[in-house]
Amino acid sequence: MSTPKNLTIIDINQEAATTEAYKNIPVAQVNDHVVRMGVMTEPYFWHLHPESDESFLVIEGSIFIDLEDRTVELFPNQLFTISKNVIHRTRPNGVRSVNLTFESSNMTTVRIERADNV
C-alpha cells in the first residue's frame, strides 16, 4: 500500500487482515511524519532511530517493547514513546499484535547486533 492521500478513510482492521508474519505499511502522512500500521507475529530485531522519536499505539493484542534496562508491555489503547537513539525492540505478547507507529518520514533504522537478536 502506498501512502494514502488525505481526506481518505483508512480501515485499520481491513489493512491488518493478513497472514504475513510481519507487515508494516504507511497508512497516513501528516506534515513531515508518517503513521504506520504494524502487524507482528514474531519479534523485530534490536535497533535505534538516530533522528526520530517513535510512538506506539496498540490496536489489537499486546506488545512488549524491550529497552536495555526494562521491558514495557502495552495493551490496546495504550501509547508509549521511545526517544531517538534509544536501543529497543518490539515483539508481540502472544500470537499476534497490531499497532500504529508515529514517526518522522525520514526516519532510518540502525540494526544493533546483540546475542539475543532475532
BAFI-3210 file (N, C-alpha, C; in Angstrom, 3 decimals, decimal comma, padded with zeros to 6 digits):
// residues 118
n [1|2|3|4|5|6|7|8|9|10|11|12|13|14|15|16|17|18|19|20|21|22|23|24|25|26|27|28|29|30|31|32|33|34|35|36|37|38|39|40|41|42|43|44|45|46|47|48|49|50|51|52|53|54|55|56|57|58|59|60|61|62|63|64|65|66|67|68|69|70|71|72|73|74|75|76|77|78|79|80|81|82|83|84|85|86|87|88|89|90|91|92|93|94|95|96|97|98|99|100|101|102|103|104|105|106|107|108|109|110|111|112|113|114|115|116|117|118]
n.u [000,853|000,674|001,429|-001,527|-003,749|-004,658|-007,860|-009,072|-010,666|-009,272|-009,347|-008,339|-008,682|-009,217|-006,815|-005,140|-005,804|-004,227|-002,004|000,631|003,840|005,022|004,068|004,313|003,144|002,686|000,008|-000,894|000,089|001,332|002,060|005,457|005,614|004,951|002,334|002,273|001,016|001,470|001,740|002,504|003,865|006,050|009,202|010,838|014,035|016,714|017,249|017,796|016,760|018,298|017,487|014,865|012,089|009,828|006,542|004,273|001,085|-001,137|-003,413|-004,578|-004,307|-001,290|001,885|005,348|007,828|011,091|013,636|016,977|017,208|014,792|011,512|008,604|005,129|002,467|-001,009|-004,171|-005,124|-003,179|-000,378|003,042|006,138|009,278|012,370|014,593|017,601|017,476|018,020|016,086|013,592|010,712|008,066|005,485|003,093|002,052|000,213|-000,194|-000,007|-001,287|-000,375|-000,138|002,362|004,011|006,052|008,961|009,050|011,472|012,867|015,438|016,480|018,668|020,258|021,076|023,514|023,148|023,453|020,996|019,508|016,962]
n.v [-001,185|002,127|005,394|006,709|009,205|012,342|013,020|010,588|007,614|005,202|001,865|000,281|-002,315|-003,764|-003,379|-004,727|-007,337|-010,037|-012,741|-012,617|-012,822|-010,503|-007,227|-003,964|-000,982|002,257|004,295|006,846|010,213|012,912|016,084|016,305|013,749|010,212|007,831|004,550|001,237|-001,664|-005,168|-007,857|-011,078|-012,148|-011,427|-008,232|-007,089|-005,848|-002,363|001,136|004,571|007,183|009,840|010,353|010,311|007,686|006,645|004,312|002,906|000,641|-001,444|-003,984|-007,015|-007,341|-005,759|-006,227|-003,947|-003,999|-002,539|-001,422|-001,506|-002,354|-003,832|-002,911|-003,344|-003,037|-002,509|-002,661|000,589|001,919|004,077|004,667|006,316|006,264|007,702|009,268|007,576|005,610|002,332|-000,433|-003,062|-004,559|-006,853|-009,256|-009,990|-012,923|-014,513|-012,623|-009,141|-005,824|-002,613|000,993|003,166|006,246|008,452|010,239|011,073|010,758|008,925|006,674|003,293|001,682|-001,254|-003,129|-005,220|-007,959|-010,571|-011,725|-011,135|-011,290]
n.w [000,000|-000,925|000,451|001,652|000,325|001,805|003,333|003,031|004,022|006,102|006,780|009,462|010,506|008,166|006,753|008,488|008,168|007,550|006,765|006,925|008,527|009,394|008,934|007,824|007,107|005,588|006,625|006,788|006,062|007,782|007,726|008,223|009,154|009,474|009,760|010,643|010,201|011,969|011,905|013,885|014,339|015,289|016,953|016,391|015,270|017,461|017,592|016,717|016,261|014,856|014,261|015,026|017,261|018,293|018,425|019,828|019,466|020,621|018,953|018,683|020,532|022,442|023,023|023,709|024,529|024,437|026,218|026,978|029,744|030,799|030,307|028,629|028,653|026,468|026,074|024,240|023,181|024,626|024,753|023,966|023,957|022,409|022,722|020,351|019,394|021,373|022,185|021,232|020,949|019,479|020,215|019,795|022,335|022,706|020,059|018,012|017,210|016,669|015,828|015,784|014,585|015,067|013,486|012,268|008,823|007,492|008,949|009,890|010,379|012,507|012,810|015,684|016,771|018,828|021,282|021,759|019,543|017,097]
ca.u [000,000|001,399|000,864|-002,825|-003,956|-005,512|-009,301|-009,405|-010,894|-008,422|-009,899|-007,194|-008,991|-009,057|-005,375|-004,481|-006,220|-003,097|-001,378|002,071|004,454|005,312|003,577|004,495|002,801|002,214|-001,440|-001,178|001,190|000,900|003,188|006,702|005,553|004,171|001,661|002,394|000,324|002,318|001,217|003,650|003,676|007,377|009,964|011,634|015,403|017,147|017,585|017,550|016,480|019,136|016,954|013,425|011,353|008,860|005,446|003,496|-000,286|-001,608|-004,789|-005,049|-003,313|-000,393|003,285|006,446|008,901|012,285|014,654|018,181|017,109|013,471|010,543|007,302|004,050|001,371|-002,277|-004,951|-005,382|-002,068|000,611|004,364|007,074|010,696|013,177|015,608|018,856|017,264|018,019|014,868|012,983|009,306|007,664|004,108|002,830|001,056|000,291|-000,222|-000,369|-001,444|-000,145|000,193|003,546|004,063|007,481|009,390|009,054|012,846|013,487|016,202|016,587|020,015|020,235|022,063|023,826|023,151|023,380|019,582|018,836|016,102]
ca.v [000,000|003,391|006,313|007,195|010,646|012,911|013,004|009,220|006,749|004,013|000,862|-000,415|-003,747|-004,322|-003,391|-005,689|-008,695|-010,617|-013,932|-012,367|-012,821|-009,111|-006,265|-002,599|-000,145|003,608|004,491|008,286|011,172|014,116|017,013|015,576|012,490|009,130|006,889|003,207|000,153|-002,847|-006,445|-008,686|-012,407|-012,552|-010,244|-007,428|-007,049|-004,691|-001,257|002,505|005,557|008,316|011,186|010,473|009,579|006,749|006,368|003,107|002,835|-000,721|-001,567|-005,357|-007,816|-006,507|-005,862|-005,919|-003,104|-004,256|-001,493|-002,010|-001,650|-002,814|-004,181|-002,266|-004,051|-002,149|-003,130|-001,790|001,984|002,485|004,748|004,774|006,969|005,972|008,828|008,927|006,989|004,616|000,971|-001,153|-003,992|-004,838|-008,235|-009,465|-010,805|-013,854|-014,932|-011,525|-007,802|-004,779|-001,308|002,140|003,909|007,639|008,711|011,147|010,446|010,456|008,105|005,497|002,256|001,143|-002,543|-003,293|-006,650|-008,431|-012,026|-012,162|-010,603|-012,245]
ca.w [000,000|-000,917|001,428|001,181|000,253|002,848|003,096|002,680|005,180|006,146|007,686|010,054|010,574|006,822|006,447|009,380|007,806|006,834|007,336|006,911|009,854|009,739|007,941|008,317|005,954|005,902|006,473|006,707|006,081|008,489|007,614|007,981|009,901|008,883|010,656|010,076|010,870|012,028|012,382|014,270|014,900|015,757|017,385|015,466|015,780|018,249|016,699|017,191|015,218|015,249|014,041|015,270|018,286|017,709|019,356|019,553|019,979|020,368|018,469|018,919|021,234|023,240|022,603|024,617|023,999|025,229|026,287|027,565|031,202|031,233|029,273|028,785|027,967|026,075|025,738|023,359|023,550|025,379|023,911|024,574|023,042|022,563|022,251|019,356|019,881|022,429|021,641|021,614|020,002|019,767|019,977|020,220|023,508|022,199|018,663|017,035|017,691|015,661|016,443|014,945|014,997|014,623|013,386|011,221|007,491|007,062|009,984|009,500|011,397|012,620|013,497|016,749|016,938|020,211|021,360|021,763|018,358|016,385]
c.u [000,888|000,738|-000,441|-002,889|-004,816|-006,964|-009,778|-009,603|-010,008|-009,016|-008,734|-007,457|-008,805|-007,572|-004,632|-004,866|-005,139|-002,648|000,147|002,604|004,731|004,829|003,708|004,278|002,404|000,706|-001,820|000,125|000,656|002,100|004,463|006,782|004,701|003,550|001,719|001,551|001,221|001,560|002,431|003,185|005,003|008,149|010,659|013,028|015,668|017,608|017,425|017,281|017,232|018,494|015,480|012,982|010,366|007,810|004,662|002,132|-000,820|-003,084|-005,372|-003,936|-002,505|001,029|004,195|007,389|010,077|013,230|015,881|018,040|015,751|012,632|009,217|006,278|002,924|000,162|-003,067|-005,275|-004,323|-000,990|001,922|005,305|008,504|011,473|014,190|016,873|018,696|017,154|016,787|014,530|011,539|009,035|006,238|004,066|001,701|001,263|000,458|-000,553|-000,475|-001,239|000,053|001,470|003,500|005,524|007,763|009,458|010,447|013,591|014,250|016,283|017,993|019,940|021,370|022,290|023,932|023,031|021,940|018,806|018,043|016,551]
c.v [001,234|004,312|006,879|008,714|011,095|012,875|011,640|008,413|005,516|003,068|000,017|-001,916|-004,422|-004,423|-004,447|-007,129|-009,316|-011,893|-013,790|-012,368|-011,406|-008,231|-004,881|-001,668|001,257|003,696|005,965|009,073|012,434|015,061|016,224|014,281|011,471|008,306|005,538|002,231|-001,067|-004,043|-007,320|-010,035|-012,953|-011,291|-009,538|-007,322|-005,785|-003,598|000,076|003,382|006,834|009,686|011,347|009,697|008,667|006,451|005,154|003,222|001,457|-000,700|-002,923|-006,151|-006,948|-006,723|-005,615|-004,994|-003,306|-003,086|-002,129|-002,283|-002,151|-003,193|-003,539|-003,101|-003,069|-002,968|-002,187|-000,442|002,586|002,960|004,857|005,364|006,624|007,133|008,355|008,443|006,000|003,239|000,237|-002,216|-004,203|-006,306|-008,415|-010,262|-011,744|-014,088|-013,764|-010,218|-006,862|-003,451|-000,241|002,738|005,287|008,038|009,704|010,404|010,048|009,577|006,937|004,548|001,684|-000,139|-002,605|-004,789|-006,968|-009,940|-012,527|-011,573|-011,701|-012,321]
c.w [000,000|000,107|000,900|001,164|001,430|002,393|002,591|003,962|005,042|007,181|008,219|010,143|009,222|006,459|007,270|009,079|006,928|007,520|007,317|008,344|010,340|008,598|008,553|007,127|006,404|005,668|006,414|006,721|006,732|008,550|007,345|008,787|009,158|010,013|009,957|010,881|010,811|012,568|012,668|014,782|015,431|016,149|016,226|016,072|016,622|017,289|017,422|015,983|015,597|015,115|014,384|016,497|017,569|018,770|018,883|020,215|019,607|020,005|018,845|019,586|022,174|022,738|023,790|023,855|024,936|025,086|026,925|029,055|031,711|030,018|029,622|028,038|027,704|025,657|024,832|023,995|024,468|024,405|024,678|023,539|023,413|021,960|021,219|020,063|021,031|021,765|022,160|020,582|020,432|019,465|020,460|021,517|023,106|020,717|017,706|017,745|016,497|016,375|015,373|015,490|014,350|014,651|012,266|009,885|007,034|008,067|009,374|010,688|011,359|013,444|014,514|016,938|018,422|020,190|021,266|020,610|017,684|014,945]
res [m|s|t|p|k|n|l|t|i|i|d|i|n|q|e|a|a|t|t|e|a|y|k|n|i|p|v|a|q|v|n|d|h|v|v|r|m|g|v|m|t|e|p|y|f|w|h|l|h|p|e|s|d|e|s|f|l|v|i|e|g|s|i|f|i|d|l|e|d|r|t|v|e|l|f|p|n|q|l|f|t|i|s|k|n|v|i|h|r|t|r|p|n|g|v|r|s|v|n|l|t|f|e|s|s|n|m|t|t|v|r|i|e|r|a|d|n|v]
***
